[in-house]
Amino acid sequence: DFAEGNIHHKALLISVTVCSILLVLIIIFCYFRYKRQETRPRYSIGLEQDETYIPPGESLKDLIEQSQSSGSGSGLPLLVRD
């Protein structure tokens, strides 16, 4: 009984140790990855303050309707009977 209980304790100790080491390595990896992203310059689109995506005189609704009604395969599909 004693030898069997001792093996269980050793297995538990090894498992906890391995899991703890893996957890510490994952935390270190995430920390350095976060720090690397923080030091990287952020890219901007390059738009001026007064530039917009929507041309003057058009609304967002107009742009959505144009994108849905133009192009190949747009519109309602036709039902085909055999």
Phi and psi in degrees as a GROMACS rama.xvg file:
@    title "Ramachandran Plot"
@    xaxis  label "Phi"
@    yaxis  label "Psi"
@TYPE xy
-64.4871  -42.5412  PHE-2
-66.6447  -38.3694  ALA-3
-67.8428  -41.415  GLU-4
-65.8212  -35.9266  GLY-5
-65.4167  -37.7928  ASN-6
-66.5734  -40.3986  ILE-7
-64.0282  -40.378  HIS-8
-65.6345  -40.9146  HIS-9
-64.9735  -41.8767  LYS-10
-63.9891  -41.1499  ALA-11
-64.9358  -42.6719  LEU-12
-63.2704  -43.457  LEU-13
-65.1496  -42.9259  ILE-14
-62.7717  -46.7761  SER-15
-63.6884  -39.9264  VAL-16
-64.0842  -46.7441  THR-17
-63.6476  -44.4387  VAL-18
-63.9751  -39.3225  CYS-19
-64.6803  -43.1662  SER-20
-63.6946  -42.8379  ILE-21
-62.771  -41.1132  LEU-22
-63.0408  -43.1709  LEU-23
-63.9932  -41.7221  VAL-24
-63.8371  -40.3432  LEU-25
-65.5355  -41.762  ILE-26
-63.7868  -42.6175  ILE-27
-63.1313  -43.6695  ILE-28
-59.9854  -46.5854  PHE-29
-64.3251  -38.2368  CYS-30
-63.4258  -48.3555  TYR-31
-67.2205  -34.1873  PHE-32
-66.5387  -40.7668  ARG-33
-63.5223  -44.5386  TYR-34
-63.4695  -38.2744  LYS-35
-66.0117  -40.5191  ARG-36
-68.175  -31.8872  GLN-37
-68.8433  -35.4674  GLU-38
-81.8617  -18.2075  THR-39
-70.1676  138.008  ARG-40
-70.0812  142.226  PRO-41
-82.4748  137.402  ARG-42
-89.2266  136.602  TYR-43
-106.481  160.434  SER-44
-71.2963  -24.628  ILE-45
90.9517  17.4379  GLY-46
-83.8129  142.681  LEU-47
-74.2656  168.117  GLU-48
-60.9197  -38.5524  GLN-49
-90.8813  -2.51698  ASP-50
-80.7424  143.368  GLU-51
-133.952  163.703  THR-52
-80.1842  -28.5122  TYR-53
-93.4691  120.07  ILE-54
-64.011  154.197  PRO-55
-62.2242  140.738  PRO-56
88.9171  -5.19655  GLY-57
-116.861  151.43  GLU-58
-109.956  170.767  SER-59
-63.5711  -35.7328  LEU-60
-61.9317  -41.924  LYS-61
-60.556  -43.2884  ASP-62
-64.7649  -39.1645  LEU-63
-65.415  -43.0298  ILE-64
-63.9851  -38.1889  GLU-65
-65.5706  -39.8192  GLN-66
-71.3961  -27.2788  SER-67
-86.2147  -23.1308  GLN-68
-103.377  -1.4616  SER-69
-115.852  151.374  SER-70
106.171  166.645  GLY-71
-73.519  135.439  SER-72
81.5476  9.3486  GLY-73
-85.8946  166.672  SER-74
93.2858  -177.55  GLY-75
-77.5854  138.637  LEU-76
-72.843  149.278  PRO-77
-89.8453  142.385  LEU-78
-85.4447  135.209  LEU-79
-114.74  130.278  VAL-80
-108.227  146.479  ARG-81
